Amino acid sequence: MQPLAFAISASNQTITDGLWALQVALGYIPEVLPRLLRRALCVGVTTKQLQRTIHAFDGAPRRISFTWAGHTTGNQRIPVATVREQLQAEAESRAQQQGVLIEQTPEYQDLRTSANLANDQS
């Protein structure tokens, strides 16, 4: 997963560098970049999306923290056991609705990633 994430981030950076070089070469002001991006890619992409990067880590997460718009961290701790119960219920529900094995649901895959965490961790 990490090599793929690095490749995507590198491609993202290549596009960003190319846009900046084009902007400088043409003598445009930075506010023109979104227009250049839409012309170059012919899709609904924004310059904000180019600022985002994909992060990948080896192993199971030790702590998951959610933020709202990247400014504040949540101050409520949720035990791993609670998250596991919710994921199990959602996995069973999806499996029943879609008529697939529970192991084939995304919720079950998320549940498996928390296998190395203790139930009382938050």
N, C-alpha and C positions, 0 to 999 in steps of 0.2 A: 504494500500500500504506500509506503514512504516514497519509493522511486516514482510512482505515478503522481503523487502529490507534488514532488519536486519538479517533475516535468511540466505539470500544469502551471505551477507558479512561475517557472522559467519562461514558458510560452506567454503567459500574462505579462511578464516584465518585458519581453521582446516587443510585444504590441505597444506597450506604454512607451518604451524607448523610441520606437519607430514613429509614434504619433508626435512625441515631443520634437524629434529631429525634423519631421515634416513641418511642424508649426514654426520652428526656428528658420528653416530653409525658405519657407514662404513668407516669413515676416508677419505671421498672424499673432494676434493677442491670445493669451491662454483661454479666454472665454470661448474661442472658436473650436477648441478641442472636441466638445461633444458632437458638433456638426461634422467634423472630420471623421470621427469614429463611426458615426452612422453611415457616412458615405463609403468608408473603407469596408465595413463589415456588412452593410445592407440589412441589418437586423436591429431590433430594439435593445441595444446595449448602451449602458451609461458609463461615464468615466468613474463613477462611484464603484461600479462592479470591478473595474480594473484595479482599484485600490485594495480590494479584498484578496486575501491569500488563503490557501488551504494549509491547514496544519495537520500533521500526522505524527503519531507517537508509537513507539514500540511498547508492547505489553498492555495489560489492562489498566484503566485509569485508577488512580488512587483517590482523586477528588475531582468532582465535577462542579463547576461554578457557572451559574447563568448570570448574564448581565442584561440590562435593559439599555439598548442603544449604545452600549460600550462605555457608559458613564458611571453607573453605580452597580455594585455587586449586591446580590440578595443576602439578607441577613438571617433568613430562615433556614435551619438545617433539617434536612429530610433524611431519615434513616434509610439505609440500603434496603432493609426488609420491606419498607413501605413501597419503594420503587419497584422491587421485585414482584410484590403482590399485584400492583397495578399493571405491570408489563405482562404478567401471567394471565390476568383477567382479559386484557386487550388481545393477547395472542389467541386465547381460547375463543373469544368472540369472533375475531377475524377468520380463524380456521373454520368455525361453524358457518359463518356467513358465506365464505367463498368456497367451502367444500374441499379444503386442502388439509394436509397434515399440519399439525401445530408447528412442527420444526421448519416449515416452509414460510412462516410469517416473519415479517421484519421485527415485530415485537419480541419474538422468541430469540432471534439473532441478537437483539439488544440485551435480552435477559442473559444469554450465554456470556456476553462480555463482562458481566458483573460477577462472574463465578468466583473470582479470586478475592472479592471484597467480603468483609465480615458483615453479618446482618445488623450489628449495632453501630456500624460506622455511619457517619453522616457527612 
